[in-house]
Amino acid sequence: MHNINLFFVFGLRTIEKGHYAVRKLCSAINVIFPSKTAFRCLEKKLEHVSNKLARKSMNETASEVHKKNNFNEVIQCGVSVDGTWQRRGHLSLNGCVSVISTDTGKLLVIEVFSKMCRLCSKKTKDSISHECEKHVGSSGAMEPVGVYRIFEKSAQMRKLQYVQFYGDGDSKVLMRLKMFMVKTALKNLNALAIFKRVLAQGFES
């Protein structure tokens, strides 16, 4: 029964639905639904396992990059970077920035942002003492802030130094990366411009 509930919660969270949707669906088909507390407990279990598997996968990708370059120390590599949001436009409460290795085509690191904090909204003793990590600023600023954070701790976290940056040409992101362009001779390679050039060459031939 526990596994059924767990898969049920997993399915609903995958399609971005919460406890309200559980109540609505179960009431419609006359099935007993889990309480909000039980739902949150199952969410926490899924969150723990998901984070653990994500970290393992990203560490394995970093190891693959190291093996390809045959070095144990901090090595230089190229990455493709992009940001995405839960909703279109720049009014989304949640977003993330992902970095994909150009050597392996796999995810190296992800930085997740949210403008909401459940503990802060409760206004309890725990909410006062906890260290809030919610994003303060516009939704559009999530991408440049995320890219900067990822590049700043890349050597420490993954023993990798990103020297080739494939992006979509976002000027705000490039402004954030100016320091790294000087320090590590980071090359900005506009992925859209490269794609257009390759496409044009294909039509010409």
C-alpha atoms as a printed R data frame, in Angstrom:
    type eleno elety resid chain resno       x      y       z
1   ATOM     1    CA   MET     A     1   0.000  0.000   0.000
2   ATOM     2    CA   HIS     A     2   2.872  2.315   0.898
3   ATOM     3    CA   ASN     A     3   4.473  1.798  -2.542
4   ATOM     4    CA   ILE     A     4   1.177  2.569  -4.282
5   ATOM     5    CA   ASN     A     5   0.887  5.858  -2.383
6   ATOM     6    CA   LEU     A     6   4.516  6.671  -3.143
7   ATOM     7    CA   PHE     A     7   4.071  6.090  -6.884
8   ATOM     8    CA   PHE     A     8   0.813  8.041  -6.771
9   ATOM     9    CA   VAL     A     9   2.543 11.071  -5.239
10  ATOM    10    CA   PHE     A    10   5.473 10.695  -7.660
11  ATOM    11    CA   GLY     A    11   3.120 10.728 -10.647
12  ATOM    12    CA   LEU     A    12   1.271 13.800  -9.429
13  ATOM    13    CA   ARG     A    13   4.449 15.750  -8.669
14  ATOM    14    CA   THR     A    14   5.816 14.810 -12.110
15  ATOM    15    CA   ILE     A    15   2.857 16.584 -13.726
16  ATOM    16    CA   GLU     A    16   3.192 19.481 -11.255
17  ATOM    17    CA   LYS     A    17   0.124 18.631  -9.169
18  ATOM    18    CA   GLY     A    18  -0.134 18.758  -5.384
19  ATOM    19    CA   HIS     A    19  -2.411 17.695  -2.545
20  ATOM    20    CA   TYR     A    20  -5.364 19.724  -3.813
21  ATOM    21    CA   ALA     A    21  -5.331 17.664  -7.031
22  ATOM    22    CA   VAL     A    22  -5.194 14.465  -4.927
23  ATOM    23    CA   ARG     A    23  -8.333 15.458  -3.032
24  ATOM    24    CA   LYS     A    24 -10.144 16.456  -6.219
25  ATOM    25    CA   LEU     A    25  -9.259 13.259  -8.112
26  ATOM    26    CA   CYS     A    26  -9.899 10.843  -5.235
27  ATOM    27    CA   SER     A    27 -13.194 12.505  -4.344
28  ATOM    28    CA   ALA     A    28 -14.351 12.191  -7.960
29  ATOM    29    CA   ILE     A    29 -13.671  8.436  -8.053
30  ATOM    30    CA   ASN     A    30 -14.762  7.870  -4.429
31  ATOM    31    CA   VAL     A    31 -11.353  6.754  -3.115
32  ATOM    32    CA   ILE     A    32  -9.833  7.600   0.280
33  ATOM    33    CA   PHE     A    33  -6.972 10.063  -0.179
34  ATOM    34    CA   PRO     A    34  -3.869 10.619   2.019
35  ATOM    35    CA   SER     A    35  -3.875 13.544   4.435
36  ATOM    36    CA   LYS     A    36  -1.800 16.631   3.689
37  ATOM    37    CA   THR     A    37   0.743 15.560   6.340
38  ATOM    38    CA   ALA     A    38   1.081 12.074   4.815
39  ATOM    39    CA   PHE     A    39   1.378 13.589   1.328
40  ATOM    40    CA   ARG     A    40   4.198 15.910   2.485
41  ATOM    41    CA   CYS     A    41   5.965 12.983   4.173
42  ATOM    42    CA   LEU     A    42   5.954 11.013   0.909
43  ATOM    43    CA   GLU     A    43   7.113 14.122  -0.963
44  ATOM    44    CA   LYS     A    44  10.084 14.412   1.405
45  ATOM    45    CA   LYS     A    45  11.046 10.772   0.804
46  ATOM    46    CA   LEU     A    46  10.910 11.278  -2.957
47  ATOM    47    CA   GLU     A    47  12.907 14.496  -2.667
48  ATOM    48    CA   HIS     A    48  15.656 12.751  -0.668
49  ATOM    49    CA   VAL     A    49  15.974  9.865  -3.159
50  ATOM    50    CA   SER     A    50  15.807 12.186  -6.199
51  ATOM    51    CA   ASN     A    51  18.553 14.447  -4.837
52  ATOM    52    CA   LYS     A    52  20.744 11.453  -4.000
53  ATOM    53    CA   LEU     A    53  20.389  9.958  -7.494
54  ATOM    54    CA   ALA     A    54  20.914 13.349  -9.161
55  ATOM    55    CA   ARG     A    55  24.167 13.948  -7.244
56  ATOM    56    CA   LYS     A    56  25.386 10.446  -8.092
57  ATOM    57    CA   SER     A    57  24.614 10.928 -11.793
58  ATOM    58    CA   MET     A    58  26.343 14.339 -11.969
59  ATOM    59    CA   ASN     A    59  29.421 13.033 -10.117
60  ATOM    60    CA   GLU     A    60  29.636 10.149 -12.598
61  ATOM    61    CA   THR     A    61  29.484 12.625 -15.498
62  ATOM    62    CA   ALA     A    62  32.346 14.641 -13.971
63  ATOM    63    CA   SER     A    63  34.363 11.404 -13.607
64  ATOM    64    CA   GLU     A    64  33.733 10.610 -17.282
65  ATOM    65    CA   VAL     A    65  35.078 14.028 -18.297
66  ATOM    66    CA   HIS     A    66  38.199 13.415 -16.186
67  ATOM    67    CA   LYS     A    67  38.752  9.971 -17.736
68  ATOM    68    CA   LYS     A    68  38.479 11.398 -21.250
69  ATOM    69    CA   ASN     A    69  41.208 13.917 -20.438
70  ATOM    70    CA   ASN     A    70  43.376 11.498 -18.405
71  ATOM    71    CA   PHE     A    71  44.003 13.943 -15.559
72  ATOM    72    CA   ASN     A    72  43.267 13.805 -11.833
73  ATOM    73    CA   GLU     A    73  43.706 17.499 -11.026
74  ATOM    74    CA   VAL     A    74  41.454 20.379 -12.107
75  ATOM    75    CA   ILE     A    75  40.982 20.116 -15.866
76  ATOM    76    CA   GLN     A    76  39.589 22.459 -18.491
77  ATOM    77    CA   CYS     A    77  36.486 21.564 -20.497
78  ATOM    78    CA   GLY     A    78  33.590 22.992 -22.502
79  ATOM    79    CA   VAL     A    79  29.979 23.233 -21.363
80  ATOM    80    CA   SER     A    80  26.558 24.102 -22.736
81  ATOM    81    CA   VAL     A    81  24.542 26.304 -20.369
82  ATOM    82    CA   ASP     A    82  20.873 27.287 -20.365
83  ATOM    83    CA   GLY     A    83  18.175 28.409 -17.967
84  ATOM    84    CA   THR     A    84  14.537 27.391 -17.860
85  ATOM    85    CA   TRP     A    85  11.455 28.351 -15.863
86  ATOM    86    CA   GLN     A    86   8.368 26.519 -14.630
87  ATOM    87    CA   ARG     A    87   6.133 28.993 -16.453
88  ATOM    88    CA   ARG     A    88   6.653 31.128 -19.549
89  ATOM    89    CA   GLY     A    89   7.707 34.739 -19.249
90  ATOM    90    CA   HIS     A    90   9.613 36.292 -16.391
91  ATOM    91    CA   LEU     A    91   6.945 35.887 -13.700
92  ATOM    92    CA   SER     A    92   7.677 32.268 -12.767
93  ATOM    93    CA   LEU     A    93   8.254 31.443  -9.101
94  ATOM    94    CA   ASN     A    94  10.588 28.541  -9.940
95  ATOM    95    CA   GLY     A    95  13.480 28.116 -12.351
96  ATOM    96    CA   CYS     A    96  16.808 26.382 -12.836
97  ATOM    97    CA   VAL     A    97  20.104 26.615 -14.700
98  ATOM    98    CA   SER     A    98  21.689 23.472 -16.132
99  ATOM    99    CA   VAL     A    99  25.211 22.784 -17.357
100 ATOM   100    CA   ILE     A   100  25.835 19.970 -19.847
101 ATOM   101    CA   SER     A   101  29.288 18.639 -20.697
102 ATOM   102    CA   THR     A   102  30.230 19.019 -24.368
103 ATOM   103    CA   ASP     A   103  32.510 15.967 -23.985
104 ATOM   104    CA   THR     A   104  29.832 13.545 -22.790
105 ATOM   105    CA   GLY     A   105  26.520 15.282 -23.560
106 ATOM   106    CA   LYS     A   106  25.422 14.592 -19.983
107 ATOM   107    CA   LEU     A   107  24.330 16.859 -17.136
108 ATOM   108    CA   LEU     A   108  27.192 18.114 -14.956
109 ATOM   109    CA   VAL     A   109  25.434 20.425 -12.525
110 ATOM   110    CA   ILE     A   110  22.100 22.113 -11.943
111 ATOM   111    CA   GLU     A   111  21.235 25.180  -9.868
112 ATOM   112    CA   VAL     A   112  17.595 25.375  -8.750
113 ATOM   113    CA   PHE     A   113  15.807 28.589  -7.767
114 ATOM   114    CA   SER     A   114  12.522 29.334  -6.055
115 ATOM   115    CA   LYS     A   115  10.968 32.608  -4.949
116 ATOM   116    CA   MET     A   116   8.798 30.735  -2.444
117 ATOM   117    CA   CYS     A   117   9.742 29.296   0.962
118 ATOM   118    CA   ARG     A   118   7.218 27.197   2.888
119 ATOM   119    CA   LEU     A   119   8.961 27.771   6.226
120 ATOM   120    CA   CYS     A   120   9.019 31.554   5.781
121 ATOM   121    CA   SER     A   121   5.308 31.601   4.960
122 ATOM   122    CA   LYS     A   122   4.447 29.696   8.171
123 ATOM   123    CA   LYS     A   123   5.995 32.331  10.484
124 ATOM   124    CA   THR     A   124   6.859 29.855  13.251
125 ATOM   125    CA   LYS     A   125   9.951 29.473  15.466
126 ATOM   126    CA   ASP     A   126  11.524 27.185  12.862
127 ATOM   127    CA   SER     A   127  10.940 29.763  10.122
128 ATOM   128    CA   ILE     A   128  12.745 32.443  12.141
129 ATOM   129    CA   SER     A   129  15.800 30.280  12.878
130 ATOM   130    CA   HIS     A   130  16.215 28.593   9.477
131 ATOM   131    CA   GLU     A   131  18.585 29.838   6.781
132 ATOM   132    CA   CYS     A   132  16.353 30.772   3.855
133 ATOM   133    CA   GLU     A   133  17.683 30.062   0.357
134 ATOM   134    CA   LYS     A   134  14.822 31.492  -1.685
135 ATOM   135    CA   HIS     A   135  15.687 33.665  -4.683
136 ATOM   136    CA   VAL     A   136  15.379 37.386  -4.016
137 ATOM   137    CA   GLY     A   137  15.001 39.359  -7.242
138 ATOM   138    CA   SER     A   138  13.301 38.993 -10.592
139 ATOM   139    CA   SER     A   139  12.635 35.626 -12.224
140 ATOM   140    CA   GLY     A   140  14.668 36.761 -15.231
141 ATOM   141    CA   ALA     A   141  17.720 37.219 -12.985
142 ATOM   142    CA   MET     A   142  17.724 33.529 -12.039
143 ATOM   143    CA   GLU     A   143  19.735 32.513 -15.122
144 ATOM   144    CA   PRO     A   144  22.662 34.971 -14.793
145 ATOM   145    CA   VAL     A   145  22.867 34.411 -11.018
146 ATOM   146    CA   GLY     A   146  22.779 30.628 -11.480
147 ATOM   147    CA   VAL     A   147  25.453 30.634 -14.186
148 ATOM   148    CA   TYR     A   148  27.752 32.753 -12.004
149 ATOM   149    CA   ARG     A   149  27.309 30.443  -8.992
150 ATOM   150    CA   ILE     A   150  28.004 27.335 -11.078
151 ATOM   151    CA   PHE     A   151  31.157 28.756 -12.654
152 ATOM   152    CA   GLU     A   152  32.381 30.081  -9.293
153 ATOM   153    CA   LYS     A   153  32.329 26.676  -7.565
154 ATOM   154    CA   SER     A   154  33.080 24.399 -10.558
155 ATOM   155    CA   ALA     A   155  36.708 23.737  -9.582
156 ATOM   156    CA   GLN     A   156  35.839 23.041  -5.955
157 ATOM   157    CA   MET     A   157  32.785 20.848  -6.618
158 ATOM   158    CA   ARG     A   158  33.744 18.939  -9.763
159 ATOM   159    CA   LYS     A   159  37.466 19.699 -10.205
160 ATOM   160    CA   LEU     A   160  36.572 21.191 -13.588
161 ATOM   161    CA   GLN     A   161  37.302 24.586 -15.090
162 ATOM   162    CA   TYR     A   162  34.885 25.654 -17.801
163 ATOM   163    CA   VAL     A   163  36.793 27.381 -20.612
164 ATOM   164    CA   GLN     A   164  34.284 27.031 -23.460
165 ATOM   165    CA   PHE     A   165  30.788 28.388 -22.882
166 ATOM   166    CA   TYR     A   166  27.988 27.504 -25.297
167 ATOM   167    CA   GLY     A   167  24.961 29.697 -24.575
168 ATOM   168    CA   ASP     A   168  22.086 31.478 -26.281
169 ATOM   169    CA   GLY     A   169  23.801 34.880 -26.297
170 ATOM   170    CA   ASP     A   170  22.008 36.330 -23.241
171 ATOM   171    CA   SER     A   171  23.750 39.656 -22.511
172 ATOM   172    CA   LYS     A   172  22.975 39.497 -18.760
173 ATOM   173    CA   VAL     A   173  24.681 36.109 -18.485
174 ATOM   174    CA   LEU     A   174  27.736 37.364 -20.368
175 ATOM   175    CA   MET     A   175  27.993 40.373 -18.046
176 ATOM   176    CA   ARG     A   176  28.093 38.012 -15.064
177 ATOM   177    CA   LEU     A   177  30.820 35.904 -16.678
178 ATOM   178    CA   LYS     A   178  33.181 38.773 -17.519
179 ATOM   179    CA   MET     A   179  35.408 37.993 -14.528
180 ATOM   180    CA   PHE     A   180  35.824 34.359 -15.619
181 ATOM   181    CA   MET     A   181  36.563 35.445 -19.203
182 ATOM   182    CA   VAL     A   182  39.579 37.368 -17.900
183 ATOM   183    CA   LYS     A   183  40.707 34.845 -15.265
184 ATOM   184    CA   THR     A   184  40.384 31.604 -17.265
185 ATOM   185    CA   ALA     A   185  40.353 32.941 -20.846
186 ATOM   186    CA   LEU     A   186  36.764 31.687 -21.111
187 ATOM   187    CA   LYS     A   187  35.527 31.549 -24.708
188 ATOM   188    CA   ASN     A   188  31.911 32.490 -25.344
189 ATOM   189    CA   LEU     A   189  30.509 30.417 -28.200
190 ATOM   190    CA   ASN     A   190  26.986 31.453 -29.171
191 ATOM   191    CA   ALA     A   191  25.178 28.148 -29.767
192 ATOM   192    CA   LEU     A   192  22.405 29.756 -31.834
193 ATOM   193    CA   ALA     A   193  24.878 31.548 -34.103
194 ATOM   194    CA   ILE     A   194  26.848 28.318 -34.617
195 ATOM   195    CA   PHE     A   195  23.645 26.396 -35.416
196 ATOM   196    CA   LYS     A   196  22.566 29.041 -37.954
197 ATOM   197    CA   ARG     A   197  25.983 28.957 -39.621
198 ATOM   198    CA   VAL     A   198  25.999 25.145 -39.874
199 ATOM   199    CA   LEU     A   199  22.424 25.197 -41.194
200 ATOM   200    CA   ALA     A   200  23.312 27.816 -43.804
201 ATOM   201    CA   GLN     A   201  26.340 25.790 -44.926
202 ATOM   202    CA   GLY     A   202  24.104 22.721 -45.254
203 ATOM   203    CA   PHE     A   203  21.674 24.564 -47.529
204 ATOM   204    CA   GLU     A   204  24.532 25.941 -49.638
205 ATOM   205    CA   SER     A   205  25.970 22.483 -50.219
